[in-house]
Amino acid sequence: MNQVQLSDVQIANLTLLLTIRDGILQDRTSACCRFSLDAMQAERLGTMSVQQLMAIVANLGDATLFPPRRDLVSLLDTPLPLVRPLAAVHAPRHVTASSAA
Protein backbone atom coordinates (compact mmCIF):
# COMPACT_ATOMS: atom_id res chain seq x y z
CA MET A 1 0.00 0.00 0.00
CA ASN A 2 1.37 3.39 -0.99
CA GLN A 3 1.14 6.02 1.69
CA VAL A 4 2.07 9.62 1.05
CA GLN A 5 3.33 11.65 3.98
CA LEU A 6 2.10 15.24 3.73
CA SER A 7 3.99 18.18 5.19
CA ASP A 8 2.32 20.69 7.48
CA VAL A 9 1.94 23.13 4.57
CA GLN A 10 0.35 20.45 2.39
CA ILE A 11 -2.08 19.50 5.16
CA ALA A 12 -3.01 23.18 5.59
CA ASN A 13 -3.54 23.57 1.83
CA LEU A 14 -5.67 20.42 1.64
CA THR A 15 -7.74 21.36 4.68
CA LEU A 16 -8.43 24.83 3.32
CA LEU A 17 -9.20 23.57 -0.20
CA LEU A 18 -11.69 21.03 1.13
CA THR A 19 -13.26 23.56 3.50
CA ILE A 20 -13.57 26.15 0.74
CA ARG A 21 -14.96 23.62 -1.72
CA ASP A 22 -17.61 22.53 0.78
CA GLY A 23 -18.45 26.17 1.52
CA ILE A 24 -18.84 26.92 -2.19
CA LEU A 25 -21.17 23.96 -2.63
CA GLN A 26 -23.34 25.16 0.28
CA ASP A 27 -23.33 28.95 -0.22
CA ARG A 28 -21.08 30.33 -2.97
CA THR A 29 -21.50 34.01 -2.06
CA SER A 30 -20.72 33.49 1.60
CA ALA A 31 -17.68 31.33 0.76
CA CYS A 32 -16.36 33.97 -1.64
CA CYS A 33 -16.62 36.63 1.06
CA ARG A 34 -15.23 34.43 3.81
CA PHE A 35 -12.23 33.19 1.83
CA SER A 36 -11.56 36.23 -0.40
CA LEU A 37 -12.30 34.37 -3.63
CA ASP A 38 -13.30 35.82 -6.95
CA ALA A 39 -16.01 34.22 -9.11
CA MET A 40 -13.54 32.34 -11.31
CA GLN A 41 -11.73 30.81 -8.33
CA ALA A 42 -15.03 29.78 -6.75
CA GLU A 43 -16.28 28.24 -9.98
CA ARG A 44 -13.11 26.21 -10.48
CA LEU A 45 -12.84 25.01 -6.87
CA GLY A 46 -16.53 24.13 -6.74
CA THR A 47 -16.18 21.73 -9.65
CA MET A 48 -13.12 19.87 -8.40
CA SER A 49 -13.31 16.41 -6.81
CA VAL A 50 -11.59 15.48 -3.57
CA GLN A 51 -9.15 13.37 -5.58
CA GLN A 52 -8.27 16.33 -7.81
CA LEU A 53 -7.63 18.53 -4.79
CA MET A 54 -5.45 15.87 -3.18
CA ALA A 55 -3.44 15.48 -6.39
CA ILE A 56 -2.84 19.24 -6.61
CA VAL A 57 -1.66 19.37 -2.99
CA ALA A 58 0.63 16.37 -3.39
CA ASN A 59 2.23 17.81 -6.52
CA LEU A 60 2.46 21.39 -5.25
CA GLY A 61 4.83 20.59 -2.42
CA ASP A 62 5.37 23.19 0.29
CA ALA A 63 4.11 26.24 -1.59
CA THR A 64 1.16 27.80 0.19
CA LEU A 65 -2.04 28.56 -1.72
CA PHE A 66 -3.65 30.86 0.82
CA PRO A 67 -4.62 33.59 1.17
CA PRO A 68 -5.68 32.90 -2.42
CA ARG A 69 -2.82 33.41 -4.86
CA ARG A 70 -3.45 35.58 -7.89
CA ASP A 71 -2.58 32.54 -10.03
CA LEU A 72 -4.72 30.02 -8.07
CA VAL A 73 -6.97 29.11 -11.01
CA SER A 74 -3.98 28.79 -13.30
CA LEU A 75 -2.27 26.43 -10.83
CA LEU A 76 -5.44 24.36 -10.49
CA ASP A 77 -5.58 23.97 -14.26
CA THR A 78 -1.87 23.21 -14.71
CA PRO A 79 -0.74 19.65 -15.49
CA LEU A 80 0.25 18.09 -12.15
CA PRO A 81 3.99 17.65 -12.86
CA LEU A 82 4.27 21.39 -13.57
CA VAL A 83 2.40 22.70 -10.50
CA ARG A 84 5.42 22.85 -8.18
CA PRO A 85 7.82 24.58 -10.62
CA LEU A 86 5.20 27.15 -11.64
CA ALA A 87 4.31 27.91 -8.03
CA ALA A 88 7.99 28.40 -7.27
CA VAL A 89 8.69 30.82 -10.12
CA HIS A 90 5.55 32.92 -9.70
CA ALA A 91 5.41 34.86 -6.46
CA PRO A 92 2.12 34.31 -4.59
CA ARG A 93 1.09 37.95 -4.93
CA HIS A 94 -2.24 38.24 -3.20
CA VAL A 95 -4.95 40.53 -4.46
CA THR A 96 -5.73 43.19 -1.90
CA ALA A 97 -8.31 45.94 -1.99
CA SER A 98 -5.61 48.56 -2.68
CA SER A 99 -3.98 46.58 -5.53
CA ALA A 100 -7.33 45.68 -7.13
CA ALA A 101 -8.30 49.33 -7.51
Disulfide bonds with the S-S distance in Angstrom:
none
